Amino acid sequence: VIVVGPSLSLHQCGLPREIAIELFQTFVIRGLIRQHLASNIGIAKSKIREKEPIVWEILQEVMRGHPVLLNRAPTLHRLGIQAFQPILVEGRAICLHPLVCKGFNADFDGDQMAVHIPLSLEAQAEA
């Protein structure tokens, strides 16, 4: 579900922590292992499950340079899917600036959107 986020810039979207950690989990696991905070994938996953504070710090780092794609079905034209810089927010809904909703033909009466992550560097550059 999308909700209004008037404090966001036009190029930002607010992602709930639960959604963000699920989407970026592999990147966070890699960050935990690279910083020697976990010796293997199992320990890294347990740190994520326990929601340790270091997990949120690594998630912030990962999200800083990684765009996400928001899509509202049906995608009838190219503005139906757009790239945004994700920002962590509290709650369980995706936050959007009200002025970007016209391209999605969206409003705030219960509309749902899908979140996608471009994985390759080429896809990130295109986003």
C-alpha positions in Angstrom: 0.0 0.0 0.0 1.2 3.5 -0.7 0.8 6.5 1.6 1.7 10.2 1.2 5.2 11.3 2.1 5.3 15.1 1.6 8.7 15.4 3.3 10.3 13.3 0.6 12.0 14.7 -2.4 10.6 13.8 -5.8 13.3 11.2 -6.4 12.9 9.5 -3.1 10.5 6.8 -1.8 10.1 5.6 1.7 10.6 1.9 2.1 9.4 0.2 5.3 12.2 -1.6 7.2 10.6 -5.0 6.8 10.4 -4.6 3.0 13.9 -3.1 2.7 15.6 -5.8 4.7 13.9 -8.5 2.7 14.8 -6.9 -0.6 18.4 -6.1 0.3 19.1 -9.2 2.5 21.8 -10.6 0.2 23.6 -7.3 0.2 23.4 -7.0 4.0 24.7 -10.5 4.4 27.7 -9.7 2.2 28.3 -6.5 4.2 28.2 -8.4 7.5 30.7 -11.0 6.2 33.0 -8.4 4.6 33.2 -6.4 7.9 33.9 -9.6 9.8 30.8 -9.2 11.9 29.6 -12.7 10.8 31.8 -15.6 9.8 29.2 -17.3 7.5 25.7 -16.9 6.0 23.9 -18.6 8.8 25.3 -16.2 11.5 24.6 -13.2 9.2 21.0 -14.4 8.7 20.5 -14.8 12.5 21.8 -11.2 13.1 19.2 -10.1 10.5 16.4 -12.1 12.2 17.4 -10.7 15.6 17.3 -7.2 14.1 20.7 -6.1 15.6 21.5 -2.4 15.3 24.5 -3.0 13.0 22.1 -4.6 10.4 20.3 -1.3 10.0 23.5 0.6 9.6 24.7 -1.7 6.9 21.3 -1.6 5.2 21.5 2.2 5.2 24.9 2.0 3.4 23.7 -0.5 0.9 20.5 1.5 0.1 22.5 4.8 -0.3 23.8 3.9 -3.7 21.2 1.5 -4.9 18.0 2.7 -6.7 14.7 0.7 -6.5 12.0 0.5 -9.2 8.4 1.1 -8.2 5.7 -0.3 -10.4 1.9 0.1 -10.2 -0.1 -2.4 -12.3 -1.3 -2.1 -14.9 1.8 -0.6 -16.6 0.3 1.0 -19.6 3.2 3.4 -20.5 6.8 3.9 -19.4 5.9 6.2 -16.5 4.1 3.2 -14.9 7.5 2.0 -13.6 10.0 4.6 -12.2 13.3 4.6 -10.3 13.6 6.1 -6.8 16.2 6.5 -4.1 15.0 4.4 -1.2 14.8 5.9 2.3 14.1 3.8 5.4 10.8 4.6 7.1 8.8 3.3 10.0 5.5 1.6 9.4 4.3 -0.9 6.8 3.5 1.2 3.8 5.6 2.7 0.9 5.8 6.5 1.1 5.6 8.6 -2.1 5.7 12.3 -2.8 2.2 13.2 -3.9 3.5 14.9 -7.1 4.9 11.7 -8.6 1.6 9.8 -8.4 0.2 11.1 -11.7 2.7 9.0 -13.8 1.6 5.9 -12.0 -2.1 6.9 -12.1 -2.1 6.3 -8.4 -3.7 7.9 -5.4 -3.7 7.2 -1.7 -6.9 5.2 -1.3 -5.3 1.8 -0.9 -3.3 1.5 -4.1 -0.6 -1.1 -4.1 2.8 -1.0 -5.8 5.6 -3.5 -6.5 9.2 -2.8 -5.6 12.0 -4.2 -7.8 15.8 -4.0 -7.4 18.0 -3.6 -10.5 20.9 -6.0 -9.8 23.5 -5.4 -12.5 25.5 -2.2 -12.7 24.0 -1.7 -16.2 20.5 -1.9 -14.9 21.3 0.4 -12.0 22.8 3.0 -14.4 19.7 2.7 -16.6 17.4 3.3 -13.6 
